[in-house]
């Protein structure tokens, strides 16, 4: 596509480019910026996704210690970032994490560069000074909330007004996360690698092995399910890695053994093929004990036409309509989660299919990567007076015409439907 007469340079800054929702969002926005005719620069301490970023055509600049909270390091990096902004003629800086946001705020103030922030995480105010540290993510010229739940918090706790606040939900890649895109061979290969029993319904919990993600909660419900419905066939796979130096994974294994679940439960670690994992599942459970800021895996599972069970708080109240596009249960209510699991495992196939299709339709209408990219570009346009978003929409339209092979899986893009 032809570049804009004056291609804006958009710089994103984050701690590192390893696996995670923030990192994936950074790559998705770099791709959108490039498709729209802009120039994409990412500043981080590096990581495994740097080659993927550079293959898109974006520029990566190393800034060691980019995620460190030490005030002296932040000041040093702010001076370095100010020079990067000048050298690369950066038009706008978008920060996605707290320490890099402090670096960016001071560098943008020094260079008089527009400053955008996105609030991605939980970021609790649980000790003195934490709110002040978090507040940098509410200090942008425009502040992006990844759900209405986060938007409400920014408005009430950090007093971000409607003039600066933009609610832009995360999205699922509906081409990658589509039942039509995952072959039976991929699913079978993954099932064999995990050693799952054949022809057995699979309960899947994707998420880092950490207390608030609710793995213990699910194990308790599975123990109750085994007692209450001993003839019901199922297995459960926990997908996700354990944080360094954490003993939580070993504690979960011990809990499963104590509850007599060893033959039913599998700890798979990190999974490289999440579309196949979701396709393999009968039901996807996200039993978080704390409110999720968004929960991208929920909409990815829904995009794969899979029934989901979530806890009824946070952004899950936005992405799941109970009884229509999934089921919701109160947090830490073991009996309710047991009943929901039994209901899904005993439901007729046509009922599960209807729920799965309703869930995918909701994702296509509200939670796609394309919609997130377009809406974020409108934020940049608002501050810069550019036309990145319309150029991006034109590029998508051209790609949709060309992508004949994807006509059955790619949803039409409707910019007017994007939340603001």
C-alpha positions as CSV (number, residue, x, y, z in Angstrom):
1,X,0.0,0.0,0.0
2,X,1.2,3.6,-0.7
3,X,2.6,5.4,2.4
4,X,0.9,8.5,3.8
5,X,2.4,11.7,2.5
6,X,4.1,12.1,5.9
7,X,4.4,8.7,7.5
8,X,4.0,9.0,11.3
9,X,6.5,7.1,13.4
10,X,4.8,5.3,16.3
11,X,7.0,4.0,19.1
12,X,5.8,1.4,21.5
13,X,7.7,0.7,24.7
14,X,7.4,-2.3,27.0
15,X,9.8,-4.3,29.3
16,X,10.6,-7.2,27.0
17,X,9.3,-9.1,23.9
18,X,8.7,-12.5,25.3
19,X,5.4,-14.4,25.4
20,X,2.3,-12.7,26.8
21,X,-0.7,-10.6,26.0
22,X,1.1,-7.3,26.2
23,X,3.8,-8.6,23.8
24,X,1.2,-10.0,21.3
25,X,-0.7,-6.7,21.4
26,X,2.5,-4.8,20.6
27,X,3.2,-7.0,17.5
28,X,-0.4,-6.7,16.4
29,X,-0.2,-2.9,16.6
30,X,3.2,-2.8,14.9
31,X,1.6,-4.7,12.0
32,X,-1.4,-2.4,11.9
33,X,0.8,0.7,11.9
34,X,2.8,-0.7,9.0
35,X,-0.4,-1.7,7.0
36,X,-1.7,1.9,7.6
37,X,1.4,3.4,6.0
38,X,3.1,4.4,9.2
39,X,6.5,3.4,10.6
40,X,6.6,1.1,13.7
41,X,9.4,1.2,16.3
42,X,9.4,-0.9,19.4
43,X,11.8,-0.3,22.4
44,X,12.3,-3.1,24.8
45,X,15.0,-5.1,26.5
46,X,14.7,-7.8,23.8
47,X,13.2,-11.3,23.9
48,X,12.2,-14.2,21.8
49,X,9.6,-12.2,19.8
50,X,12.1,-9.7,18.4
51,X,12.6,-11.7,15.1
52,X,8.8,-11.9,14.6
53,X,8.6,-8.2,15.1
54,X,11.4,-7.5,12.6
55,X,9.8,-9.9,10.0
56,X,6.8,-7.6,10.0
57,X,9.0,-4.8,8.9
58,X,9.2,-2.9,12.3
59,X,12.3,-1.6,13.9
60,X,13.4,-2.9,17.3
61,X,15.7,-0.9,19.6
62,X,17.3,-2.5,22.6
63,X,17.0,-0.6,25.9
64,X,18.5,-2.7,28.7
65,X,16.7,-2.5,32.0
66,X,13.6,-1.1,30.3
67,X,11.4,-2.8,32.8
68,X,13.4,-2.1,36.0
69,X,11.7,-0.1,38.7
70,X,14.8,1.5,40.1
71,X,14.3,5.3,39.8
72,X,17.9,5.9,38.7
73,X,17.6,3.4,35.9
74,X,14.3,4.9,34.9
75,X,15.9,8.4,34.7
76,X,18.9,7.1,32.7
77,X,16.5,5.3,30.3
78,X,14.3,8.4,30.0
79,X,17.4,10.3,28.7
80,X,18.2,7.5,26.3
81,X,14.6,7.3,25.1
82,X,14.5,11.1,24.5
83,X,17.5,10.7,22.2
84,X,15.8,7.8,20.4
85,X,12.7,9.9,19.9
86,X,14.8,12.7,18.3
87,X,17.0,10.3,16.2
88,X,14.0,8.5,14.7
89,X,11.7,11.5,14.5
90,X,9.1,9.7,16.6
91,X,5.6,11.2,16.3
92,X,3.9,9.5,19.3
93,X,5.0,7.1,22.1
94,X,2.7,4.3,23.3
95,X,3.6,2.7,26.7
96,X,2.1,-0.6,27.9
97,X,3.7,-1.2,31.3
98,X,4.4,0.9,34.4
99,X,8.2,1.2,34.5
100,X,8.5,1.8,30.7
101,X,5.6,4.2,31.1
102,X,7.6,6.3,33.6
103,X,10.5,6.3,31.2
104,X,8.3,7.3,28.3
105,X,6.4,10.0,30.3
106,X,9.6,11.9,31.2
107,X,11.1,11.4,27.7
108,X,7.9,12.7,26.1
109,X,7.8,15.7,28.4
110,X,11.4,16.5,27.4
111,X,10.7,16.1,23.7
112,X,7.1,17.4,23.7
113,X,5.9,14.1,22.1
114,X,2.3,12.9,22.4
115,X,2.1,10.1,25.0
116,X,-0.4,7.2,25.0
117,X,-0.8,4.5,27.7
118,X,-2.7,1.2,27.9
119,X,-3.7,-0.3,31.2
120,X,-3.3,-4.1,30.7
121,X,-2.9,-5.6,34.1
122,X,-4.5,-6.1,37.5
123,X,-2.2,-3.5,39.2
124,X,-3.7,-3.6,42.7
125,X,-3.2,-0.7,45.2
126,X,-2.3,-3.0,48.1
127,X,0.5,-1.0,49.8
128,X,1.6,2.6,50.3
129,X,2.9,4.2,47.2
130,X,1.5,1.5,44.8
131,X,-1.2,3.8,43.5
132,X,1.2,6.6,42.8
133,X,3.4,4.1,40.9
134,X,0.4,2.8,38.9
135,X,-0.8,6.3,38.2
136,X,1.6,6.7,35.3
137,X,-0.7,4.4,33.2
138,X,-3.5,6.9,33.8
139,X,-1.3,9.9,32.8
140,X,-1.3,9.6,29.0
141,X,-2.7,12.2,26.7
142,X,-5.0,9.3,25.8
143,X,-5.5,6.4,28.2
144,X,-6.6,3.0,26.7
145,X,-8.6,0.6,28.9
146,X,-8.7,-3.0,27.7
147,X,-12.3,-3.5,29.0
148,X,-15.2,-1.6,30.5
149,X,-14.2,-3.1,33.8
150,X,-10.8,-1.4,33.6
151,X,-12.3,1.8,32.2
152,X,-14.5,2.1,35.2
153,X,-11.6,1.6,37.5
154,X,-9.5,4.3,35.7
155,X,-12.5,6.7,35.9
156,X,-13.3,6.1,39.6
157,X,-9.8,5.5,41.1
158,X,-7.6,7.6,38.9
159,X,-10.1,10.2,37.7
160,X,-9.4,9.8,34.0
161,X,-12.0,11.9,32.3
162,X,-14.0,10.9,29.2
163,X,-11.9,13.4,27.1
164,X,-8.8,11.1,27.6
165,X,-10.2,7.6,28.3
166,X,-10.8,5.2,25.5
167,X,-12.2,1.7,26.0
168,X,-10.7,-0.7,23.4
169,X,-11.1,-4.4,24.2
170,X,-8.4,-6.9,23.2
171,X,-9.3,-9.2,20.4
172,X,-8.9,-12.7,19.0
173,X,-7.2,-13.5,15.7
174,X,-10.2,-15.0,14.1
175,X,-8.2,-16.5,11.3
176,X,-5.8,-18.4,13.6
177,X,-8.5,-19.1,16.1
178,X,-11.1,-20.7,13.9
179,X,-12.3,-24.3,13.8
180,X,-11.8,-24.4,10.1
181,X,-8.1,-23.4,10.5
182,X,-7.1,-26.3,12.7
183,X,-6.6,-29.7,11.2
184,X,-7.5,-33.0,12.9
185,X,-3.8,-34.0,12.5
186,X,-2.7,-31.0,14.7
187,X,-5.3,-31.9,17.3
188,X,-4.3,-35.6,17.3
189,X,-0.6,-34.8,17.5
190,X,-1.2,-32.6,20.5
191,X,-3.4,-35.2,22.3
192,X,-0.7,-37.8,21.8
193,X,2.1,-35.6,23.0
194,X,0.1,-35.0,26.2
195,X,-0.8,-38.7,26.5
196,X,-4.5,-38.2,26.9
197,X,-6.9,-41.1,26.9
198,X,-8.7,-41.5,23.5
199,X,-12.4,-40.5,23.1
200,X,-12.5,-38.8,26.5
201,X,-14.0,-35.3,27.0
202,X,-11.3,-32.7,27.8
203,X,-11.6,-30.0,30.4
204,X,-9.0,-27.3,29.6
205,X,-7.6,-24.6,31.9
206,X,-5.2,-22.4,30.0
207,X,-3.3,-19.9,32.2
208,X,-0.1,-19.3,34.1
209,X,0.3,-21.5,37.2
210,X,-0.4,-18.9,39.8
211,X,-2.8,-18.8,42.7
212,X,-5.2,-16.2,41.5
213,X,-5.8,-18.1,38.2
214,X,-7.9,-20.6,40.2
215,X,-6.2,-24.0,39.5
216,X,-6.9,-25.1,43.1
217,X,-10.5,-24.0,42.8
218,X,-10.9,-26.2,39.7
219,X,-9.2,-29.2,41.4
220,X,-11.6,-28.9,44.3
221,X,-14.5,-28.9,41.8
222,X,-13.1,-31.9,39.9
223,X,-12.8,-33.9,43.2
224,X,-16.4,-33.1,44.0
225,X,-17.4,-34.1,40.4
226,X,-15.6,-37.4,40.7
227,X,-17.5,-38.2,43.9
228,X,-20.9,-37.0,42.7
229,X,-20.8,-38.5,39.2
230,X,-18.4,-41.4,39.4
231,X,-19.4,-42.9,35.9
232,X,-18.8,-39.6,34.1
233,X,-15.8,-39.8,31.8
234,X,-13.4,-36.8,31.5
235,X,-9.8,-35.6,31.8
236,X,-8.5,-32.2,32.7
237,X,-5.4,-30.5,31.2
238,X,-3.7,-27.5,32.9
239,X,-1.9,-25.6,30.2
240,X,0.6,-23.0,31.4
241,X,4.0,-22.6,32.9
242,X,5.0,-21.8,36.4
243,X,6.8,-18.5,37.3
244,X,10.5,-18.9,38.1
245,X,11.2,-20.1,41.6
246,X,7.6,-20.8,42.4
247,X,6.6,-24.0,44.1
248,X,2.9,-23.6,43.1
249,X,3.1,-26.2,40.3
250,X,4.4,-28.8,42.7
251,X,1.7,-27.9,45.2
252,X,-1.0,-28.5,42.5
253,X,0.5,-31.9,41.7
254,X,0.4,-32.8,45.4
255,X,-3.2,-31.6,45.7
256,X,-4.3,-33.7,42.7
257,X,-2.6,-36.7,44.2
258,X,-4.2,-36.1,47.6
259,X,-7.7,-35.8,46.0
260,X,-7.3,-38.9,44.0
261,X,-7.2,-37.1,40.7
262,X,-3.9,-38.3,39.3
263,X,-5.4,-40.5,36.6
264,X,-7.6,-37.6,35.4
265,X,-5.4,-34.6,35.6
266,X,-2.5,-33.6,33.2
267,X,-0.1,-30.7,33.6
268,X,1.1,-29.8,30.1
269,X,3.3,-26.8,30.7
270,X,3.6,-24.2,27.9
271,X,1.7,-24.9,24.7
272,X,2.9,-23.6,21.4
273,X,-0.3,-24.5,19.5
274,X,-3.2,-23.0,21.5
275,X,-5.7,-23.2,18.6
276,X,-5.2,-27.0,18.6
277,X,-5.4,-27.1,22.4
278,X,-8.7,-25.3,22.3
279,X,-10.0,-27.4,19.4
280,X,-9.1,-30.5,21.5
281,X,-11.2,-29.3,24.4
282,X,-14.8,-30.1,25.3
283,X,-15.0,-27.1,27.6
284,X,-12.6,-24.3,28.6
285,X,-12.6,-23.2,32.2
286,X,-11.2,-19.8,33.3
287,X,-11.9,-19.9,37.1
288,X,-9.9,-16.8,38.1
289,X,-10.2,-15.8,41.7
290,X,-9.5,-12.1,41.0
291,X,-11.3,-10.1,38.3
292,X,-9.6,-10.4,34.9
293,X,-8.7,-7.1,33.2
294,X,-9.9,-8.7,30.0
295,X,-9.0,-12.4,29.5
296,X,-8.1,-12.8,25.9
297,X,-8.1,-16.7,26.2
298,X,-11.8,-16.5,26.9
299,X,-12.6,-14.9,23.5
300,X,-10.0,-17.1,21.8
301,X,-11.9,-20.2,23.1
302,X,-15.2,-18.7,22.0
303,X,-13.7,-18.0,18.6
304,X,-13.0,-21.7,18.4
305,X,-16.7,-22.4,19.1
306,X,-15.9,-23.9,22.5
307,X,-18.2,-23.5,25.6
308,X,-16.5,-21.6,28.3
309,X,-17.0,-21.5,32.1
310,X,-15.8,-18.3,33.8
311,X,-16.1,-16.7,37.2
312,X,-18.6,-13.9,37.2
313,X,-16.5,-10.8,37.9
314,X,-14.2,-8.5,36.0
315,X,-14.3,-8.4,32.2
316,X,-15.7,-11.9,32.0
317,X,-19.1,-10.2,32.7
318,X,-18.6,-8.4,29.3
319,X,-17.4,-11.3,27.2
320,X,-19.7,-14.1,28.4
321,X,-23.4,-14.0,28.4
322,X,-24.5,-16.7,30.8
323,X,-26.4,-19.4,29.2
324,X,-25.9,-17.9,25.7
325,X,-22.2,-17.7,24.9
326,X,-20.9,-19.6,28.0
327,X,-21.5,-20.2,31.7
328,X,-20.5,-18.1,34.7
329,X,-20.2,-19.1,38.3
330,X,-19.4,-17.1,41.5
331,X,-15.7,-16.9,42.3
332,X,-14.5,-19.7,44.6
333,X,-18.0,-21.4,44.6
334,X,-16.9,-25.0,44.3
335,X,-20.4,-26.4,44.2
336,X,-21.5,-24.0,41.4
337,X,-18.4,-24.9,39.3
338,X,-19.0,-28.6,39.8
339,X,-22.6,-28.2,38.6
340,X,-21.5,-26.2,35.6
341,X,-18.9,-28.8,34.6
342,X,-21.5,-31.6,34.9
343,X,-24.0,-29.6,32.9
344,X,-21.5,-29.2,30.0
345,X,-20.2,-32.8,30.1
346,X,-23.8,-34.2,30.1
347,X,-25.2,-31.7,27.6
348,X,-26.4,-33.0,24.1
349,X,-23.9,-32.2,21.3
350,X,-26.4,-29.9,19.5
351,X,-26.7,-27.7,22.6
352,X,-22.9,-27.3,22.9
353,X,-22.7,-26.6,19.2
354,X,-25.3,-23.9,19.5
355,X,-23.5,-22.2,22.4
356,X,-20.2,-22.5,20.6
357,X,-21.6,-20.8,17.4
358,X,-23.3,-18.1,19.4
359,X,-20.0,-17.5,21.2
360,X,-18.0,-17.2,17.9
361,X,-20.6,-14.8,16.5
362,X,-20.2,-12.6,19.5
363,X,-16.5,-12.5,19.1
364,X,-16.8,-11.6,15.4
365,X,-19.0,-8.7,16.3
366,X,-17.1,-7.4,19.2
367,X,-13.7,-8.8,20.0
368,X,-11.5,-9.2,16.9
369,X,-7.9,-8.2,16.6
370,X,-8.8,-6.1,13.6
371,X,-11.3,-4.0,15.6
372,X,-8.7,-3.5,18.3
373,X,-6.1,-2.4,15.8
374,X,-8.5,0.0,14.1
375,X,-9.7,1.6,17.3
376,X,-6.1,2.1,18.6
377,X,-5.1,3.8,15.3
378,X,-8.0,6.2,15.7
379,X,-6.4,7.2,19.0
380,X,-3.2,8.0,17.3
381,X,-5.1,9.9,14.6
382,X,-6.9,11.9,17.2
383,X,-3.6,13.2,18.7
384,X,-1.6,13.5,15.4
385,X,-4.3,14.6,12.9
386,X,-3.3,11.7,10.6
387,X,-5.5,9.1,8.8
388,X,-3.9,5.8,9.9
389,X,-7.2,4.2,10.7
390,X,-8.9,4.8,7.3
391,X,-5.8,3.6,5.5
392,X,-5.8,0.5,7.7
393,X,-9.4,-0.2,6.8
394,X,-8.6,0.2,3.1
395,X,-5.7,-2.2,3.5
396,X,-8.0,-4.7,5.2
397,X,-10.6,-4.4,2.5
398,X,-7.9,-5.0,-0.2
399,X,-6.6,-8.1,1.7
400,X,-10.1,-9.5,2.1
401,X,-10.7,-9.3,-1.6
402,X,-7.4,-11.0,-2.2
403,X,-7.7,-13.7,0.4
404,X,-10.1,-16.0,-1.4
405,X,-9.0,-19.0,0.8
406,X,-10.2,-17.2,3.9
407,X,-13.6,-16.0,2.8
408,X,-15.4,-18.5,5.0
409,X,-13.4,-17.7,8.2
410,X,-12.7,-14.0,7.9
411,X,-15.5,-11.8,9.3
412,X,-16.3,-8.5,7.5
413,X,-14.7,-5.6,9.2
414,X,-17.1,-2.8,10.4
415,X,-15.1,0.2,11.8
416,X,-18.4,1.8,13.0
417,X,-18.9,-1.1,15.4
418,X,-15.7,-0.5,17.3
419,X,-16.1,0.7,20.9
420,X,-14.8,4.1,21.7
